[in-house]
Amino acid sequence: MFVACNWSPEVGETGASQDGDNVMVCAVPGANTFSAMPNIIAGHEYLLMLSNRITNNRGFTLTASGGNASITDPVEPRLLSARLSCDGTSLVVRTNRGVKCSSLALNGSDFTISGGFSFIGASSTGCAFGPTTDSITLILNAALPLGTYTIKAGNGSDGNTLADVCNRPVPVGDSLIITVAPPQPTPMDSLAVPGCGPRKLHLVFKRPMLCSSIASNGSDFVISGPTPVNISAIFTRCNASPPGSTTTLDVDLLLSAPIGTGGNYTITLVSGSDGNTLLDECGRATPAGATLSFTLKDTVSADFNINVLASCKKNILDFIHSGGNGVNNWSWTFDNTGSSIIQSPQFTFPDTGTHAIQLIVSNGFCADTAVQKITLNNQLKAVFEISPVLCPGDIITVKNNSQGTLTNGAGISGMAC
């Protein structure tokens, strides 16, 4: 899904413009500070990532000019989910993006609920750590009995609905359905899709899990698959922000080594070294034996070999990649002046100079990059003529037809009249 990049390490303005000659500029000294403009297709959404290489917080200025494309964020704030507290007296509503704490009516009037119930208060722990939050606790006037309810957003007593940092409001009438059912243990809900060669696995739960029930050594989990995988530790919100949390919605399993072998893997919940599995905020245990499965592909290597076919005025270089591990995509760059997308291309360089070659390979899941520099310095060969020699002692005349300096050798002997 990549369309263009510019990783030029040169100082000054960087980006994409008509001054660029390649949509991919790599992080090599002297690289063009501008890449070519990518082909942007109407009706598509694009993500722009910016990397500030300077180790300070001065930030940067982003300028877009020309054209008629909209570069505003197309995602408006909406209600995302709701869950009931253990005692049924409050609801936690989450939004799909951060909303301004200042747009929240503390009496809960930004929301209504069906069934003859109402909200009498609203708060967010997230507002203690910043100006926005994506999680709001709504206090009910009474505990909700079993049944199905509709929660709607509306204009509160402050005259507005919730709004994001761009002051875009949650639409009036935006709604969520919540069903209050008999208590059930919180299942192993989902696993964030692992990247290539993952060093950690991110588990997500529908309800907050008690931090005290999670074994810090990761012994609540066992991972099986085509290659052994060991869990060295875990990381949770319990030791992140806000500090001192007693519950967490996610657990990171930190692995002792990256998983480099492709195949199907399974995470199984077991009783850990603390004598239990995981308990949710209501104290209900997730049963041992619960599983989550995921699939990985093999890691890949972009290492390549170079075969130089040298001559006096130019060098023909064969670049050879062995493939393997399902590699089906090759992206070669030669000094930012040439490129190729075949597995083992051929490219011509001048007879002298230092050249940088980059290869990016992918199998559709894993990718790798390799860069090699090669210095070419073909030796100059002098072409000379010797005048006819008639007898010993005659003068030998040498005519230099090439550039460079001729070095006096061991002399010429064995000449005949």
HUKANOR-V281517 format. One record per run of one state. SS is the DSSP state (a for helix, b for strand, c for the rest). FROM is the first residue (numbers start at 0). TO is the last residue. Records with the same first field share a line. If there is no record, write none. Layout:
SS: FROM-TO + FROM-TO
This chain:
c: 0-3 + 6-13 + 16-22 + 25-32 + 35-77 + 84-88 + 103-109 + 113-117 + 123-123 + 128-130 + 140-145 + 153-161 + 163-167 + 169-173 + 180-188 + 191-198 + 213-219 + 224-229 + 239-245 + 255-261 + 269-277 + 280-283 + 285-289 + 296-303 + 310-312 + 320-327 + 334-336 + 340-344 + 350-350 + 362-365 + 377-382 + 386-396 + 400-416
b: 4-5 + 14-15 + 23-24 + 33-34 + 78-83 + 89-99 + 110-112 + 118-122 + 131-139 + 146-152 + 162-162 + 168-168 + 174-179 + 189-190 + 199-209 + 220-223 + 230-235 + 246-254 + 262-268 + 278-279 + 284-284 + 290-295 + 304-309 + 313-319 + 328-333 + 337-339 + 345-349 + 351-361 + 366-376 + 383-385 + 397-399
a: 100-102 + 124-127 + 210-212 + 236-238
